[in-house]
Amino acid sequence: MARKHSKHGPYEDVRSEDEAPPPVVACWLCGRPTGQTIVWHHPVPKSRGGRDVVPMHPICQQTLTANFTNSELQRHGMDVEGLLAHPAVRKFVDWVANKDPDFTATTTKKQR
């Protein structure tokens, strides 16, 4: 049966003037500040034993998964420079550098 009253007050999500805005988090791949949507990406895939997560833009994560297999991501691990050495990823990061943090676009399919 539905509740008549919410467990929280009616103005629970309204931010007070004293409350500071959330801190700006930089994307792990491109270094730009993240926007409204943050994807917590496993640099080493969970299927390969990865536990660490890093903040990324959704479009940056899509680019990684389109260009690398899980085995390749496991070999690179937390090494961003190794991923940026890939020509397609470097081209993407250079292209997206001046875009809005919430910018989104379709990415190419996996090239396998």
Biopython code that builds the backbone (N, CA, C, O; Angstrom):
import numpy as np
from Bio.PDB.StructureBuilder import StructureBuilder

atoms = [
    (1, "MET", "N", (0.832, -1.160, 0.000)),
    (1, "MET", "CA", (0.000, 0.000, 0.000)),
    (1, "MET", "C", (0.893, 1.245, 0.000)),
    (1, "MET", "O", (1.936, 1.259, 0.654)),
    (2, "ALA", "N", (0.499, 2.262, -0.713)),
    (2, "ALA", "CA", (1.298, 3.474, -0.832)),
    (2, "ALA", "C", (1.223, 4.301, 0.444)),
    (2, "ALA", "O", (0.221, 4.288, 1.159)),
    (3, "ARG", "N", (2.288, 5.007, 0.707)),
    (3, "ARG", "CA", (2.319, 5.895, 1.865)),
    (3, "ARG", "C", (1.547, 7.163, 1.565)),
    (3, "ARG", "O", (1.511, 7.636, 0.429)),
    (4, "LYS", "N", (0.931, 7.706, 2.600)),
    (4, "LYS", "CA", (0.237, 8.974, 2.436)),
    (4, "LYS", "C", (1.218, 10.139, 2.499)),
    (4, "LYS", "O", (1.005, 11.180, 1.878)),
    (5, "HIS", "N", (2.296, 9.946, 3.258)),
    (5, "HIS", "CA", (3.266, 11.009, 3.435)),
    (5, "HIS", "C", (4.658, 10.471, 3.120)),
    (5, "HIS", "O", (4.978, 9.317, 3.402)),
    (6, "SER", "N", (5.451, 11.315, 2.546)),
    (6, "SER", "CA", (6.825, 10.949, 2.233)),
    (6, "SER", "C", (7.642, 10.820, 3.513)),
    (6, "SER", "O", (7.354, 11.476, 4.514)),
    (7, "LYS", "N", (8.665, 9.965, 3.470)),
    (7, "LYS", "CA", (9.559, 9.842, 4.619)),
    (7, "LYS", "C", (10.391, 11.104, 4.794)),
    (7, "LYS", "O", (10.878, 11.388, 5.888)),
    (8, "HIS", "N", (10.549, 11.857, 3.713)),
    (8, "HIS", "CA", (11.362, 13.069, 3.734)),
    (8, "HIS", "C", (10.443, 14.279, 3.655)),
    (8, "HIS", "O", (9.288, 14.175, 3.242)),
    (9, "GLY", "N", (10.969, 15.417, 4.053)),
    (9, "GLY", "CA", (10.194, 16.644, 3.983)),
    (9, "GLY", "C", (9.929, 17.045, 2.536)),
    (9, "GLY", "O", (10.601, 16.556, 1.628)),
    (10, "PRO", "N", (8.957, 17.930, 2.311)),
    (10, "PRO", "CA", (8.614, 18.316, 0.947)),
    (10, "PRO", "C", (9.702, 19.135, 0.270)),
    (10, "PRO", "O", (9.721, 19.232, -0.957)),
    (11, "TYR", "N", (10.600, 19.721, 1.035)),
    (11, "TYR", "CA", (11.662, 20.542, 0.461)),
    (11, "TYR", "C", (13.028, 19.926, 0.714)),
    (11, "TYR", "O", (14.013, 20.643, 0.890)),
    (12, "GLU", "N", (13.089, 18.626, 0.732)),
    (12, "GLU", "CA", (14.320, 17.898, 1.060)),
    (12, "GLU", "C", (15.442, 18.176, 0.059)),
    (12, "GLU", "O", (16.604, 18.290, 0.451)),
    (13, "ASP", "N", (15.109, 18.286, -1.220)),
    (13, "ASP", "CA", (16.149, 18.424, -2.230)),
    (13, "ASP", "C", (16.499, 19.871, -2.554)),
    (13, "ASP", "O", (17.357, 20.112, -3.403)),
    (14, "VAL", "N", (15.867, 20.830, -1.912)),
    (14, "VAL", "CA", (16.166, 22.230, -2.149)),
    (14, "VAL", "C", (17.463, 22.578, -1.423)),
    (14, "VAL", "O", (17.591, 22.351, -0.220)),
    (15, "ARG", "N", (18.420, 23.131, -2.164)),
    (15, "ARG", "CA", (19.727, 23.460, -1.596)),
    (15, "ARG", "C", (19.656, 24.785, -0.838)),
    (15, "ARG", "O", (19.121, 25.775, -1.337)),
    (16, "SER", "N", (20.195, 24.782, 0.348)),
    (16, "SER", "CA", (20.211, 26.028, 1.122)),
    (16, "SER", "C", (21.344, 26.922, 0.615)),
    (16, "SER", "O", (22.264, 26.461, -0.061)),
    (17, "GLU", "N", (21.256, 28.202, 0.956)),
    (17, "GLU", "CA", (22.253, 29.159, 0.492)),
    (17, "GLU", "C", (23.618, 28.908, 1.132)),
    (17, "GLU", "O", (24.646, 29.261, 0.555)),
    (18, "ASP", "N", (23.633, 28.306, 2.310)),
    (18, "ASP", "CA", (24.890, 28.057, 3.006)),
    (18, "ASP", "C", (25.638, 26.860, 2.416)),
    (18, "ASP", "O", (26.851, 26.735, 2.586)),
    (19, "GLU", "N", (24.918, 25.995, 1.732)),
    (19, "GLU", "CA", (25.519, 24.772, 1.206)),
    (19, "GLU", "C", (26.360, 25.081, -0.031)),
    (19, "GLU", "O", (25.904, 25.767, -0.946)),
    (20, "ALA", "N", (27.564, 24.580, -0.048)),
    (20, "ALA", "CA", (28.471, 24.821, -1.171)),
    (20, "ALA", "C", (28.089, 23.921, -2.346)),
    (20, "ALA", "O", (27.535, 22.841, -2.142)),
    (21, "PRO", "N", (28.382, 24.358, -3.579)),
    (21, "PRO", "CA", (28.112, 23.503, -4.730)),
    (21, "PRO", "C", (29.034, 22.290, -4.696)),
    (21, "PRO", "O", (30.103, 22.344, -4.087)),
    (22, "PRO", "N", (28.632, 21.196, -5.342)),
    (22, "PRO", "CA", (29.483, 20.007, -5.323)),
    (22, "PRO", "C", (30.837, 20.300, -5.982)),
    (22, "PRO", "O", (30.913, 21.109, -6.906)),
    (23, "PRO", "N", (31.893, 19.651, -5.513)),
    (23, "PRO", "CA", (33.218, 19.907, -6.086)),
    (23, "PRO", "C", (33.284, 19.440, -7.539)),
    (23, "PRO", "O", (32.633, 18.468, -7.922)),
    (24, "VAL", "N", (34.072, 20.140, -8.328)),
    (24, "VAL", "CA", (34.247, 19.790, -9.732)),
    (24, "VAL", "C", (35.248, 18.642, -9.820)),
    (24, "VAL", "O", (36.347, 18.714, -9.269)),
    (25, "VAL", "N", (34.853, 17.596, -10.514)),
    (25, "VAL", "CA", (35.696, 16.412, -10.668)),
    (25, "VAL", "C", (36.193, 16.372, -12.102)),
    (25, "VAL", "O", (35.420, 16.591, -13.035)),
    (26, "ALA", "N", (37.465, 16.097, -12.285)),
    (26, "ALA", "CA", (38.032, 16.027, -13.631)),
    (26, "ALA", "C", (37.885, 14.620, -14.202)),
    (26, "ALA", "O", (37.983, 13.629, -13.478)),
    (27, "CYS", "N", (37.648, 14.548, -15.505)),
    (27, "CYS", "CA", (37.542, 13.265, -16.202)),
    (27, "CYS", "C", (38.913, 12.599, -16.225)),
    (27, "CYS", "O", (39.927, 13.255, -16.460)),
    (28, "TRP", "N", (38.936, 11.313, -15.982)),
    (28, "TRP", "CA", (40.187, 10.552, -15.929)),
    (28, "TRP", "C", (40.879, 10.504, -17.282)),
    (28, "TRP", "O", (42.108, 10.528, -17.342)),
    (29, "LEU", "N", (40.121, 10.438, -18.366)),
    (29, "LEU", "CA", (40.716, 10.297, -19.696)),
    (29, "LEU", "C", (41.086, 11.635, -20.309)),
    (29, "LEU", "O", (42.235, 11.838, -20.702)),
    (30, "CYS", "N", (40.127, 12.554, -20.397)),
    (30, "CYS", "CA", (40.381, 13.802, -21.128)),
    (30, "CYS", "C", (40.805, 14.962, -20.232)),
    (30, "CYS", "O", (41.341, 15.950, -20.733)),
    (31, "GLY", "N", (40.582, 14.869, -18.932)),
    (31, "GLY", "CA", (41.001, 15.922, -18.015)),
    (31, "GLY", "C", (40.030, 17.086, -17.913)),
    (31, "GLY", "O", (40.245, 17.981, -17.095)),
    (32, "ARG", "N", (38.962, 17.109, -18.718)),
    (32, "ARG", "CA", (37.977, 18.186, -18.634)),
    (32, "ARG", "C", (37.135, 17.995, -17.379)),
    (32, "ARG", "O", (37.012, 16.872, -16.891)),
    (33, "PRO", "N", (36.547, 19.076, -16.842)),
    (33, "PRO", "CA", (35.646, 18.905, -15.696)),
    (33, "PRO", "C", (34.407, 18.126, -16.120)),
    (33, "PRO", "O", (33.912, 18.289, -17.235)),
    (34, "THR", "N", (33.917, 17.286, -15.231)),
    (34, "THR", "CA", (32.723, 16.506, -15.546)),
    (34, "THR", "C", (31.488, 17.378, -15.377)),
    (34, "THR", "O", (31.509, 18.373, -14.652)),
    (35, "GLY", "N", (30.424, 16.999, -16.047)),
    (35, "GLY", "CA", (29.182, 17.763, -15.997)),
    (35, "GLY", "C", (28.181, 17.125, -15.052)),
    (35, "GLY", "O", (28.546, 16.629, -13.986)),
    (36, "GLN", "N", (26.914, 17.140, -15.451)),
    (36, "GLN", "CA", (25.847, 16.574, -14.642)),
    (36, "GLN", "C", (25.976, 15.064, -14.507)),
    (36, "GLN", "O", (25.742, 14.511, -13.433)),
    (37, "THR", "N", (26.351, 14.393, -15.603)),
    (37, "THR", "CA", (26.434, 12.936, -15.612)),
    (37, "THR", "C", (27.881, 12.494, -15.471)),
    (37, "THR", "O", (28.736, 12.859, -16.278)),
    (38, "ILE", "N", (28.144, 11.712, -14.444)),
    (38, "ILE", "CA", (29.482, 11.162, -14.224)),
    (38, "ILE", "C", (29.367, 9.646, -14.271)),
    (38, "ILE", "O", (28.522, 9.057, -13.597)),
    (39, "VAL", "N", (30.218, 9.023, -15.068)),
    (39, "VAL", "CA", (30.277, 7.568, -15.130)),
    (39, "VAL", "C", (31.473, 7.136, -14.297)),
    (39, "VAL", "O", (32.577, 7.651, -14.476)),
    (40, "TRP", "N", (31.259, 6.200, -13.397)),
    (40, "TRP", "CA", (32.363, 5.670, -12.598)),
    (40, "TRP", "C", (32.859, 4.416, -13.303)),
    (40, "TRP", "O", (32.246, 3.353, -13.215)),
    (41, "HIS", "N", (33.978, 4.558, -14.002)),
    (41, "HIS", "CA", (34.519, 3.541, -14.898)),
    (41, "HIS", "C", (35.597, 2.713, -14.192)),
    (41, "HIS", "O", (36.385, 3.247, -13.412)),
    (42, "HIS", "N", (35.627, 1.414, -14.471)),
    (42, "HIS", "CA", (36.689, 0.536, -13.982)),
    (42, "HIS", "C", (37.790, 0.491, -15.046)),
    (42, "HIS", "O", (37.589, -0.132, -16.089)),
    (43, "PRO", "N", (38.955, 1.132, -14.822)),
    (43, "PRO", "CA", (40.038, 1.077, -15.811)),
    (43, "PRO", "C", (40.450, -0.365, -16.112)),
    (43, "PRO", "O", (40.671, -0.724, -17.269)),
    (44, "VAL", "N", (40.549, -1.175, -15.084)),
    (44, "VAL", "CA", (40.732, -2.615, -15.266)),
    (44, "VAL", "C", (39.332, -3.205, -15.124)),
    (44, "VAL", "O", (38.724, -3.081, -14.061)),
    (45, "PRO", "N", (38.805, -3.845, -16.173)),
    (45, "PRO", "CA", (37.426, -4.337, -16.113)),
    (45, "PRO", "C", (37.170, -5.247, -14.913)),
    (45, "PRO", "O", (38.057, -5.980, -14.473)),
    (46, "LYS", "N", (35.956, -5.189, -14.397)),
    (46, "LYS", "CA", (35.589, -6.025, -13.254)),
    (46, "LYS", "C", (35.762, -7.503, -13.580)),
    (46, "LYS", "O", (36.111, -8.302, -12.711)),
    (47, "SER", "N", (35.516, -7.861, -14.837)),
    (47, "SER", "CA", (35.666, -9.265, -15.240)),
    (47, "SER", "C", (37.123, -9.714, -15.188)),
    (47, "SER", "O", (37.407, -10.912, -15.194)),
    (48, "ARG", "N", (38.044, -8.756, -15.138)),
    (48, "ARG", "CA", (39.475, -9.050, -15.069)),
    (48, "ARG", "C", (40.060, -8.735, -13.701)),
    (48, "ARG", "O", (41.278, -8.641, -13.550)),
    (49, "GLY", "N", (39.198, -8.571, -12.706)),
    (49, "GLY", "CA", (39.668, -8.359, -11.337)),
    (49, "GLY", "C", (39.815, -6.909, -10.923)),
    (49, "GLY", "O", (40.361, -6.633, -9.855)),
    (50, "GLY", "N", (39.346, -5.975, -11.735)),
    (50, "GLY", "CA", (39.475, -4.565, -11.407)),
    (50, "GLY", "C", (38.538, -4.140, -10.302)),
    (50, "GLY", "O", (37.370, -4.528, -10.287)),
    (51, "ARG", "N", (39.041, -3.345, -9.376)),
    (51, "ARG", "CA", (38.228, -2.846, -8.263)),
    (51, "ARG", "C", (38.177, -1.321, -8.244)),
    (51, "ARG", "O", (37.189, -0.739, -7.796)),
    (52, "ASP", "N", (39.228, -0.676, -8.724)),
    (52, "ASP", "CA", (39.296, 0.784, -8.686)),
    (52, "ASP", "C", (38.340, 1.386, -9.716)),
    (52, "ASP", "O", (38.145, 0.832, -10.798)),
    (53, "VAL", "N", (37.750, 2.524, -9.365)),
    (53, "VAL", "CA", (36.900, 3.254, -10.292)),
    (53, "VAL", "C", (37.405, 4.682, -10.424)),
    (53, "VAL", "O", (37.976, 5.247, -9.491)),
    (54, "VAL", "N", (37.183, 5.255, -11.604)),
    (54, "VAL", "CA", (37.607, 6.624, -11.882)),
    (54, "VAL", "C", (36.438, 7.366, -12.525)),
    (54, "VAL", "O", (35.631, 6.751, -13.221)),
    (55, "PRO", "N", (36.333, 8.686, -12.302)),
    (55, "PRO", "CA", (35.248, 9.458, -12.911)),
    (55, "PRO", "C", (35.542, 9.745, -14.384)),
    (55, "PRO", "O", (36.665, 10.089, -14.752)),
    (56, "MET", "N", (34.513, 9.595, -15.212)),
    (56, "MET", "CA", (34.665, 9.867, -16.640)),
    (56, "MET", "C", (33.370, 10.434, -17.208)),
    (56, "MET", "O", (32.296, 10.263, -16.631)),
    (57, "HIS", "N", (33.488, 11.113, -18.352)),
    (57, "HIS", "CA", (32.314, 11.492, -19.128)),
    (57, "HIS", "C", (31.775, 10.228, -19.795)),
    (57, "HIS", "O", (32.555, 9.329, -20.108)),
    (58, "PRO", "N", (30.475, 10.137, -20.019)),
    (58, "PRO", "CA", (29.940, 8.971, -20.729)),
    (58, "PRO", "C", (30.550, 8.793, -22.110)),
    (58, "PRO", "O", (30.806, 7.665, -22.531)),
    (59, "ILE", "N", (30.788, 9.897, -22.824)),
    (59, "ILE", "CA", (31.341, 9.808, -24.172)),
    (59, "ILE", "C", (32.786, 9.308, -24.140)),
    (59, "ILE", "O", (33.219, 8.614, -25.060)),
    (60, "CYS", "N", (33.526, 9.648, -23.102)),
    (60, "CYS", "CA", (34.913, 9.168, -22.975)),
    (60, "CYS", "C", (34.924, 7.661, -22.692)),
    (60, "CYS", "O", (35.753, 6.930, -23.235)),
    (61, "GLN", "N", (34.013, 7.209, -21.853)),
    (61, "GLN", "CA", (33.942, 5.774, -21.571)),
    (61, "GLN", "C", (33.534, 5.006, -22.824)),
    (61, "GLN", "O", (34.074, 3.932, -23.089)),
    (62, "GLN", "N", (32.598, 5.535, -23.593)),
    (62, "GLN", "CA", (32.171, 4.878, -24.827)),
    (62, "GLN", "C", (33.327, 4.758, -25.801)),
    (62, "GLN", "O", (33.451, 3.752, -26.499)),
    (63, "THR", "N", (34.170, 5.771, -25.855)),
    (63, "THR", "CA", (35.330, 5.734, -26.743)),
    (63, "THR", "C", (36.308, 4.648, -26.324)),
    (63, "THR", "O", (36.851, 3.939, -27.171)),
    (64, "LEU", "N", (36.535, 4.515, -25.016)),
    (64, "LEU", "CA", (37.438, 3.462, -24.543)),
    (64, "LEU", "C", (36.909, 2.076, -24.885)),
    (64, "LEU", "O", (37.650, 1.228, -25.382)),
    (65, "THR", "N", (35.641, 1.850, -24.620)),
    (65, "THR", "CA", (35.089, 0.519, -24.874)),
    (65, "THR", "C", (34.988, 0.221, -26.365)),
    (65, "THR", "O", (34.964, -0.945, -26.758)),
    (66, "ALA", "N", (34.927, 1.259, -27.203)),
    (66, "ALA", "CA", (34.876, 1.045, -28.644)),
    (66, "ALA", "C", (36.258, 0.735, -29.227)),
    (66, "ALA", "O", (36.360, 0.116, -30.286)),
    (67, "ASN", "N", (37.313, 1.160, -28.544)),
    (67, "ASN", "CA", (38.656, 1.008, -29.105)),
    (67, "ASN", "C", (39.506, -0.070, -28.442)),
    (67, "ASN", "O", (40.538, -0.459, -28.988)),
    (68, "PHE", "N", (39.090, -0.557, -27.278)),
    (68, "PHE", "CA", (39.908, -1.531, -26.563)),
    (68, "PHE", "C", (39.068, -2.718, -26.118)),
    (68, "PHE", "O", (37.889, -2.571, -25.797)),
    (69, "THR", "N", (39.675, -3.877, -26.102)),
    (69, "THR", "CA", (39.032, -5.059, -25.533)),
    (69, "THR", "C", (39.307, -5.063, -24.033)),
    (69, "THR", "O", (40.120, -4.278, -23.547)),
    (70, "ASN", "N", (38.634, -5.942, -23.306)),
    (70, "ASN", "CA", (38.879, -6.045, -21.862)),
    (70, "ASN", "C", (40.317, -6.455, -21.581)),
    (70, "ASN", "O", (40.914, -5.986, -20.612)),
    (71, "SER", "N", (40.878, -7.318, -22.411)),
    (71, "SER", "CA", (42.268, -7.741, -22.216)),
    (71, "SER", "C", (43.230, -6.574, -22.388)),
    (71, "SER", "O", (44.192, -6.441, -21.630)),
    (72, "GLU", "N", (42.973, -5.731, -23.382)),
    (72, "GLU", "CA", (43.834, -4.566, -23.601)),
    (72, "GLU", "C", (43.711, -3.570, -22.455)),
    (72, "GLU", "O", (44.706, -2.990, -22.019)),
    (73, "LEU", "N", (42.492, -3.374, -21.971)),
    (73, "LEU", "CA", (42.306, -2.467, -20.833)),
    (73, "LEU", "C", (42.997, -3.004, -19.584)),
    (73, "LEU", "O", (43.528, -2.235, -18.783)),
    (74, "GLN", "N", (42.989, -4.313, -19.424)),
    (74, "GLN", "CA", (43.668, -4.919, -18.280)),
    (74, "GLN", "C", (45.168, -4.675, -18.372)),
    (74, "GLN", "O", (45.807, -4.369, -17.366)),
    (75, "ARG", "N", (45.736, -4.808, -19.572)),
    (75, "ARG", "CA", (47.179, -4.580, -19.740)),
    (75, "ARG", "C", (47.565, -3.136, -19.445)),
    (75, "ARG", "O", (48.620, -2.883, -18.863)),
    (76, "HIS", "N", (46.717, -2.185, -19.843)),
    (76, "HIS", "CA", (47.016, -0.770, -19.589)),
    (76, "HIS", "C", (46.801, -0.402, -18.131)),
    (76, "HIS", "O", (47.525, 0.429, -17.582)),
    (77, "GLY", "N", (45.813, -1.015, -17.509)),
    (77, "GLY", "CA", (45.539, -0.726, -16.101)),
    (77, "GLY", "C", (45.201, 0.731, -15.875)),
    (77, "GLY", "O", (44.353, 1.286, -16.574)),
    (78, "MET", "N", (45.847, 1.355, -14.917)),
    (78, "MET", "CA", (45.590, 2.748, -14.562)),
    (78, "MET", "C", (46.449, 3.728, -15.355)),
    (78, "MET", "O", (46.468, 4.918, -15.041)),
    (79, "ASP", "N", (47.162, 3.249, -16.381)),
    (79, "ASP", "CA", (48.070, 4.071, -17.181)),
    (79, "ASP", "C", (47.300, 4.842, -18.250)),
    (79, "ASP", "O", (47.024, 4.305, -19.322)),
    (80, "VAL", "N", (46.954, 6.092, -17.967)),
    (80, "VAL", "CA", (46.221, 6.914, -18.930)),
    (80, "VAL", "C", (47.090, 7.230, -20.136)),
    (80, "VAL", "O", (46.595, 7.262, -21.262)),
    (81, "GLU", "N", (48.369, 7.463, -19.919)),
    (81, "GLU", "CA", (49.263, 7.811, -21.026)),
    (81, "GLU", "C", (49.334, 6.696, -22.062)),
    (81, "GLU", "O", (49.430, 6.962, -23.260)),
    (82, "GLY", "N", (49.288, 5.462, -21.604)),
    (82, "GLY", "CA", (49.287, 4.335, -22.538)),
    (82, "GLY", "C", (48.032, 4.320, -23.397)),
    (82, "GLY", "O", (48.096, 3.999, -24.583)),
    (83, "LEU", "N", (46.901, 4.661, -22.813)),
    (83, "LEU", "CA", (45.654, 4.731, -23.573)),
    (83, "LEU", "C", (45.667, 5.903, -24.546)),
    (83, "LEU", "O", (45.178, 5.790, -25.670)),
    (84, "LEU", "N", (46.223, 7.020, -24.112)),
    (84, "LEU", "CA", (46.281, 8.207, -24.976)),
    (84, "LEU", "C", (47.272, 8.041, -26.120)),
    (84, "LEU", "O", (47.231, 8.808, -27.081)),
    (85, "ALA", "N", (48.155, 7.063, -26.036)),
    (85, "ALA", "CA", (49.096, 6.808, -27.129)),
    (85, "ALA", "C", (48.398, 6.178, -28.330)),
    (85, "ALA", "O", (48.920, 6.228, -29.443)),
    (86, "HIS", "N", (47.229, 5.588, -28.119)),
    (86, "HIS", "CA", (46.458, 5.001, -29.220)),
    (86, "HIS", "C", (45.971, 6.143, -30.121)),
    (86, "HIS", "O", (45.379, 7.099, -29.619)),
    (87, "PRO", "N", (46.204, 6.068, -31.442)),
    (87, "PRO", "CA", (45.860, 7.195, -32.331)),
    (87, "PRO", "C", (44.382, 7.591, -32.304)),
    (87, "PRO", "O", (44.072, 8.782, -32.339)),
    (88, "ALA", "N", (43.478, 6.637, -32.243)),
    (88, "ALA", "CA", (42.048, 6.967, -32.252)),
    (88, "ALA", "C", (41.639, 7.676, -30.962)),
    (88, "ALA", "O", (40.825, 8.599, -30.991)),
    (89, "VAL", "N", (42.196, 7.251, -29.842)),
    (89, "VAL", "CA", (41.866, 7.880, -28.561)),
    (89, "VAL", "C", (42.459, 9.281, -28.503)),
    (89, "VAL", "O", (41.803, 10.210, -28.030)),
    (90, "ARG", "N", (43.689, 9.445, -28.977)),
    (90, "ARG", "CA", (44.323, 10.771, -28.990)),
    (90, "ARG", "C", (43.525, 11.721, -29.882)),
    (90, "ARG", "O", (43.317, 12.879, -29.518)),
    (91, "LYS", "N", (43.083, 11.252, -31.028)),
    (91, "LYS", "CA", (42.288, 12.079, -31.939)),
    (91, "LYS", "C", (40.977, 12.497, -31.259)),
    (91, "LYS", "O", (40.560, 13.650, -31.368)),
    (92, "PHE", "N", (40.333, 11.558, -30.559)),
    (92, "PHE", "CA", (39.091, 11.866, -29.847)),
    (92, "PHE", "C", (39.322, 12.902, -28.759)),
    (92, "PHE", "O", (38.563, 13.866, -28.662)),
    (93, "VAL", "N", (40.351, 12.726, -27.940)),
    (93, "VAL", "CA", (40.612, 13.645, -26.823)),
    (93, "VAL", "C", (40.926, 15.046, -27.349)),
    (93, "VAL", "O", (40.494, 16.038, -26.762)),
    (94, "ASP", "N", (41.671, 15.133, -28.445)),
    (94, "ASP", "CA", (41.954, 16.441, -29.036)),
    (94, "ASP", "C", (40.672, 17.093, -29.557)),
    (94, "ASP", "O", (40.501, 18.307, -29.450)),
    (95, "TRP", "N", (39.777, 16.284, -30.120)),
    (95, "TRP", "CA", (38.517, 16.790, -30.669)),
    (95, "TRP", "C", (37.579, 17.271, -29.561)),
    (95, "TRP", "O", (36.945, 18.317, -29.699)),
    (96, "VAL", "N", (37.489, 16.523, -28.478)),
    (96, "VAL", "CA", (36.524, 16.825, -27.421)),
    (96, "VAL", "C", (37.047, 17.871, -26.431)),
    (96, "VAL", "O", (36.305, 18.293, -25.545)),
    (97, "ALA", "N", (38.282, 18.289, -26.559)),
    (97, "ALA", "CA", (38.911, 19.181, -25.577)),
    (97, "ALA", "C", (38.150, 20.483, -25.361)),
    (97, "ALA", "O", (38.097, 20.972, -24.233)),
    (98, "ASN", "N", (37.565, 21.056, -26.398)),
    (98, "ASN", "CA", (36.887, 22.349, -26.264)),
    (98, "ASN", "C", (35.366, 22.226, -26.173)),
    (98, "ASN", "O", (34.661, 23.229, -26.281)),
    (99, "LYS", "N", (34.863, 21.033, -25.980)),
    (99, "LYS", "CA", (33.421, 20.812, -25.894)),
    (99, "LYS", "C", (32.925, 21.056, -24.465)),
    (99, "LYS", "O", (33.700, 21.053, -23.508)),
    (100, "ASP", "N", (31.616, 21.267, -24.352)),
    (100, "ASP", "CA", (30.944, 21.454, -23.075)),
    (100, "ASP", "C", (31.064, 20.173, -22.239)),
    (100, "ASP", "O", (31.063, 19.084, -22.814)),
    (101, "PRO", "N", (31.169, 20.259, -20.898)),
    (101, "PRO", "CA", (31.274, 19.048, -20.082)),
    (101, "PRO", "C", (30.121, 18.063, -20.268)),
    (101, "PRO", "O", (30.319, 16.856, -20.128)),
    (102, "ASP", "N", (28.932, 18.552, -20.577)),
    (102, "ASP", "CA", (27.793, 17.659, -20.780)),
    (102, "ASP", "C", (27.586, 17.289, -22.240)),
    (102, "ASP", "O", (26.545, 16.738, -22.597)),
    (103, "PHE", "N", (28.567, 17.586, -23.091)),
    (103, "PHE", "CA", (28.470, 17.266, -24.515)),
    (103, "PHE", "C", (28.356, 15.758, -24.705)),
    (103, "PHE", "O", (29.040, 14.977, -24.043)),
    (104, "THR", "N", (27.476, 15.366, -25.622)),
    (104, "THR", "CA", (27.327, 13.958, -25.941)),
    (104, "THR", "C", (27.125, 13.809, -27.441)),
    (104, "THR", "O", (26.534, 14.675, -28.086)),
    (105, "ALA", "N", (27.609, 12.729, -27.978)),
    (105, "ALA", "CA", (27.462, 12.434, -29.401)),
    (105, "ALA", "C", (27.576, 10.927, -29.576)),
    (105, "ALA", "O", (28.029, 10.221, -28.675)),
    (106, "THR", "N", (27.168, 10.447, -30.724)),
    (106, "THR", "CA", (27.331, 9.022, -30.984)),
    (106, "THR", "C", (28.794, 8.741, -31.275)),
    (106, "THR", "O", (29.490, 9.563, -31.871)),
    (107, "THR", "N", (29.248, 7.590, -30.855)),
    (107, "THR", "CA", (30.635, 7.202, -31.112)),
    (107, "THR", "C", (30.643, 6.033, -32.078)),
    (107, "THR", "O", (29.630, 5.361, -32.274)),
    (108, "THR", "N", (31.802, 5.802, -32.677)),
    (108, "THR", "CA", (31.908, 4.701, -33.635)),
    (108, "THR", "C", (31.801, 3.381, -32.923)),
    (108, "THR", "O", (32.077, 3.271, -31.729)),
    (109, "LYS", "N", (31.392, 2.374, -33.678)),
    (109, "LYS", "CA", (31.269, 1.023, -33.103)),
    (109, "LYS", "C", (32.640, 0.405, -32.961)),
    (109, "LYS", "O", (33.626, 0.920, -33.489)),
    (110, "LYS", "N", (32.695, -0.695, -32.249)),
    (110, "LYS", "CA", (33.952, -1.392, -32.005)),
    (110, "LYS", "C", (34.599, -1.782, -33.320)),
    (110, "LYS", "O", (33.937, -2.286, -34.226)),
    (111, "GLN", "N", (35.894, -1.546, -33.415)),
    (111, "GLN", "CA", (36.667, -1.837, -34.612)),
    (111, "GLN", "C", (37.425, -3.139, -34.426)),
    (111, "GLN", "O", (38.653, -3.132, -34.338)),
    (112, "ARG", "N", (36.717, -4.252, -34.365)),
    (112, "ARG", "CA", (37.392, -5.534, -34.100)),
    (112, "ARG", "C", (37.212, -6.474, -35.240)),
    (112, "ARG", "O", (37.709, -7.600, -35.197)),
]
sb = StructureBuilder()
sb.init_structure("model")
sb.init_model(0)
sb.init_chain("A")
sb.init_seg("    ")
for serial, (resi, resn, name, xyz) in enumerate(atoms, 1):
    if name == "N":
        sb.init_residue(resn, " ", resi, " ")
    sb.init_atom(name, np.array(xyz, "f"), 0.0, 1.0, " ", f" {name:<3s}", serial, name[0])
structure = sb.get_structure()
